[in-house]
Amino acid sequence: DDLAHFLSFTDDPPVCVTMGSMETHRQLAEGVQCCLRHIVTMGSRCLLLCADKPAEMSALIEELEKEHSPSQPSSSSSSSSSSASSSSAAAADAATKGKRVLVIRGAPHDWLFPRCAAVVHHGGAGTTSRGLLAGKNHPSPPSFCPQLFALN
């Protein structure tokens, strides 16, 4: 499972970004792109929860992966099947370790959030409570008029 493998590198837990059902709004998508760029530029990994992966997000993720992925050593081929399989497993581990952004459709917040470094989210009651229960920093950037109005 990609998610379990991505989270298995406990020395570098990802920042989780989720906007819940609000992810389809254009303004919010731009904010998520900005978040992803800053998280990866700072050297952190990012786990993006989104039901859809719009073309703009895919292009940004590919660009970020290219800019910030460490170069992978080339693996030498071996005639032994056991060393070939272990070398394949090592290559898969290296590829996942080098991956800076993973996009998934969703995961149970009560299971996921404790495994993340922080959670950036839309500020819904359920997500906020799960962030608090996990004991993680969980900023909720203002994204719509009512939230921006309340800040003034």
Disulfide bonds with the S-S distance in Angstrom:
none
